[in-house]
Amino acid sequence: MIRSILAASRPISWVNTAVPFGLAYLLDTGRFDGLFWLGFLFFLVPYNIAMYGINDVFDYESDIRNPRKGGIEGAVLPKSLHRPLLLAAGLTTLPPALFLYLHGTATSALWLSLALFAVYAYSAPPLRFKEVPVLDSITSSSHFTLPAIVGATLADPRVEPGFWLAAAAFFLWGMSSHALGAVQDVVADREGGLSSVATGLGARTTTRLACAGYLVSAALCLALPFPGWVVALLGVGYAVNTARFANVTDETSASVNRAWRVFLWLNFATGGVITVSVLFFVFPPQ
């Protein structure tokens, strides 16, 4: 049961929520303290158990029709494990979240509340934001951007303007990434009676908008200090990867899974460059 719950939490994607929190906190405080580690671990595992676990429970009818589910891109748990999965989401999330509320700032508490609300509202009825085209991409992107904002405000509510520019670029990247992921599921979602930005706008339009979003995100990074221009170059890589499928149709939308798999590896390359650069900036060699 524990192995199944962890598989549902998408371990390959854990870094996408924990690292933004950690880097933002380091840029704000410059220290690896207890609050850093608790927040990092919270956004590494419990947050993802909740985010993906709730999603998998309420997307079960679609997922069992989706051939790409069942591996690194998402487990398909039998209904007998749905209740344990939801319990695990609540039990692992509540204690560290309370600690972050008690030891953070009023501003970080507000952003944390918004993050937890977005995790619930995205998948769970009656809200189900993931079935409202465009709002689904906005909410999904917030899952990754909000941990960074929590990290930036946890010790001090004051945030530099440059951070908000970086957060905007990250947010656009997240929206584009969600849209790209939705394209590959157009057929499965329609068969399961689900809506998304891709079923609403069509595979081709969604793919082209995702490509444009990546390019705008990269352009914003050019306005940031080093390593902004390096991140911008990597951001162009996401756009090129997506542009290969600019003429995709709804019928061939499953082929976009090839771009999605490249996307997963691009994340590790981009995240590695950003992490090393920020650590160098915060802790320059003496």
C-alpha positions in Angstrom: 0.0 0.0 0.0 2.8 2.4 0.9 4.6 1.6 -2.4 1.4 2.3 -4.3 0.8 5.6 -2.6 4.3 6.8 -3.3 4.0 5.7 -6.9 0.8 7.7 -7.2 2.7 10.8 -6.0 4.9 10.8 -9.1 8.4 10.7 -7.5 10.0 11.8 -10.8 8.1 15.2 -10.3 8.9 15.7 -6.6 11.7 18.1 -7.4 9.3 20.4 -9.3 7.7 21.6 -6.1 10.4 21.1 -3.5 13.2 22.8 -5.4 11.3 26.1 -6.1 10.5 26.4 -2.4 14.1 25.6 -1.4 15.7 28.0 -3.9 13.3 30.9 -3.0 13.9 30.3 0.7 17.7 30.3 0.2 17.6 33.5 -1.8 15.6 35.2 0.9 17.5 33.9 4.0 20.8 32.4 2.7 20.7 29.6 5.3 19.9 25.9 5.6 17.9 25.9 8.8 15.2 23.7 10.3 12.5 25.7 8.6 14.2 25.2 5.2 14.4 21.4 5.6 10.8 21.1 6.9 9.4 23.1 4.1 11.6 21.3 1.5 10.5 17.9 2.7 6.8 19.0 2.9 6.8 20.2 -0.7 8.9 17.1 -1.7 6.6 14.3 -0.6 3.3 15.1 1.3 2.4 17.9 -1.0 2.8 15.6 -4.0 0.9 12.8 -2.4 -2.0 15.2 -1.9 -1.8 16.9 -5.3 -1.5 13.7 -7.4 -3.4 11.4 -5.1 -6.5 13.5 -5.1 -6.2 13.8 -8.9 -5.8 10.1 -9.4 -8.8 9.2 -7.3 -11.2 11.5 -9.1 -9.7 10.9 -12.5 -9.9 7.1 -12.2 -12.4 6.6 -15.0 -10.2 8.5 -17.5 -6.9 7.0 -16.3 -8.0 3.4 -16.8 -8.6 4.3 -20.5 -5.2 6.1 -20.8 -2.4 3.8 -22.1 0.4 6.0 -20.8 -0.8 5.7 -17.2 0.7 3.1 -14.9 4.4 4.1 -15.1 6.4 7.2 -14.2 3.7 9.4 -15.6 1.1 8.3 -13.1 0.0 5.2 -11.3 -3.5 3.7 -11.7 -4.5 2.5 -8.2 -7.5 0.1 -7.8 -10.5 1.6 -6.1 -9.7 -0.4 -2.9 -6.7 1.9 -2.4 -8.5 5.2 -3.1 -9.5 5.7 0.6 -6.0 4.9 2.0 -4.6 7.3 -0.6 -6.8 10.2 0.5 -6.1 9.4 4.1 -2.4 9.4 3.4 -2.7 12.8 1.7 -4.4 14.3 4.7 -2.3 12.7 7.4 1.1 13.5 5.8 0.1 17.1 4.8 -1.6 18.4 8.0 1.3 18.3 10.6 4.0 20.0 8.5 1.5 22.5 7.1 0.5 23.5 10.7 4.2 23.9 11.6 4.7 26.2 8.5 1.7 28.2 9.5 2.9 28.6 13.1 6.5 29.5 12.3 6.1 31.5 9.1 4.7 35.0 8.4 1.1 36.1 7.8 2.0 36.5 4.2 3.5 33.0 3.8 0.4 31.6 5.5 -1.8 33.3 2.9 0.2 31.8 0.0 0.3 28.4 1.7 -3.4 28.4 2.1 -3.8 29.3 -1.6 -1.5 26.5 -2.5 -3.4 23.9 -0.5 -6.7 25.2 -1.8 -5.4 24.9 -5.4 -4.3 21.3 -4.7 -7.9 20.4 -3.6 -9.8 22.6 -6.1 -8.0 21.3 -9.1 -9.3 17.7 -8.9 -11.9 17.3 -6.2 -15.6 17.9 -6.8 -17.6 20.1 -6.8 -14.9 22.6 -7.9 -12.9 20.5 -10.4 -10.9 23.4 -11.8 -9.1 21.0 -14.1 -12.3 20.6 -16.2 -12.5 24.3 -16.9 -10.4 25.2 -19.9 -7.6 27.7 -19.2 -8.5 27.8 -15.5 -7.1 24.2 -15.5 -3.7 25.4 -16.7 -3.7 28.4 -14.3 -4.4 26.2 -11.3 -1.9 23.6 -12.4 0.8 26.2 -12.8 0.1 27.5 -9.3 0.9 24.1 -7.9 4.6 24.8 -8.7 4.8 28.6 -8.5 3.1 28.9 -5.1 5.7 26.8 -3.2 8.3 29.2 -4.4 6.3 32.2 -3.2 5.8 30.4 0.2 9.6 30.0 0.4 10.3 33.6 -0.5 7.9 34.9 2.2 8.3 32.3 5.0 10.9 34.2 7.0 10.3 37.7 5.6 7.2 38.9 3.8 9.2 41.5 1.8 10.1 40.3 -1.6 12.3 41.9 -4.2 10.8 43.0 -7.5 13.1 40.6 -9.4 11.6 37.7 -7.7 8.1 38.5 -9.0 9.5 38.7 -12.6 11.1 35.2 -12.1 7.8 34.0 -10.6 5.9 35.3 -13.6 8.3 33.5 -16.0 7.9 30.3 -13.9 4.1 30.7 -13.9 4.0 30.9 -17.7 6.3 27.9 -18.0 3.9 26.0 -15.8 0.8 27.0 -17.8 2.6 25.9 -21.0 3.7 22.6 -19.5 0.2 21.8 -18.3 -1.2 22.6 -21.7 1.4 20.4 -23.4 0.5 17.5 -21.0 -3.2 18.0 -21.7 -2.7 17.6 -25.4 -1.5 14.0 -25.2 -4.7 13.1 -23.3 -7.3 14.6 -25.6 -8.7 11.3 -26.7 -8.6 9.6 -23.3 -10.2 12.7 -21.6 -13.0 12.8 -24.2 -13.7 9.1 -23.8 -13.8 9.6 -20.0 -16.1 12.5 -20.3 -13.5 15.0 -19.0 -12.8 18.5 -20.2 -9.4 20.4 -20.4 -7.7 23.3 -22.1 -6.8 20.8 -24.9 -10.3 19.4 -25.4 -11.7 22.9 -25.3 -9.3 24.6 -27.7 -8.2 21.6 -29.7 -4.8 19.9 -29.8 -3.2 22.1 -32.5 -4.2 25.5 -30.9 -3.2 24.3 -27.4 0.2 23.1 -28.6 0.9 26.4 -30.4 -0.2 28.4 -27.4 2.1 26.3 -25.2 5.0 27.0 -27.5 4.3 30.7 -27.4 4.1 30.6 -23.6 7.5 29.0 -23.4 8.9 31.7 -25.6 7.4 34.5 -23.5 8.7 32.8 -20.4 12.2 32.7 -21.8 12.0 36.3 -22.9 11.1 37.4 -19.3 14.2 35.5 -18.0 16.4 37.7 -20.2 15.5 40.6 -17.9 16.8 38.8 -14.9 20.4 38.9 -13.6 22.7 35.9 -14.2 21.8 33.1 -14.7 18.7 34.6 -16.4 20.1 34.4 -19.9 21.2 30.8 -19.4 17.7 29.9 -18.2 16.2 31.7 -21.2 18.3 29.5 -23.5 17.0 26.4 -21.8 13.5 27.8 -22.0 13.9 28.1 -25.8 14.6 24.3 -25.7 11.1 23.7 -24.3 9.6 25.8 -27.1 11.6 23.9 -29.8 10.5 20.6 -28.3 6.9 21.7 -28.4 7.1 23.3 -31.9 7.8 19.9 -33.4 4.1 19.1 -32.9 2.7 22.4 -34.0 0.5 20.7 -36.6 -0.8 18.0 -34.4 -4.5 17.1 -34.7 -6.9 15.8 -32.2 -6.6 12.3 -33.8 -2.8 12.3 -33.5 -2.6 14.0 -30.2 -1.3 11.0 -28.4 2.0 11.4 -30.4 2.7 14.5 -28.2 3.7 12.0 -25.5 7.1 12.0 -27.2 7.5 15.8 -26.5 6.3 15.1 -22.9 9.0 12.6 -22.3 11.6 15.0 -23.6 10.0 17.6 -21.3 10.6 15.4 -18.2 14.3 15.2 -18.9 14.6 18.9 -19.8 13.3 19.6 -16.3 16.3 17.9 -14.8 18.7 19.8 -16.9 17.1 23.2 -16.4 16.6 22.6 -12.6 20.2 21.5 -12.3 21.5 24.7 -13.9 19.2 26.9 -11.9 20.0 25.1 -8.6 23.8 25.3 -9.1 23.6 28.9 -10.2 21.5 30.0 -7.2 23.7 28.1 -4.8 26.8 29.8 -6.3 25.0 33.2 -5.9 24.0 32.6 -2.3 27.2 30.8 -1.2 30.0 32.2 -3.5 33.4 30.6 -3.2 35.6 32.4 -0.7 
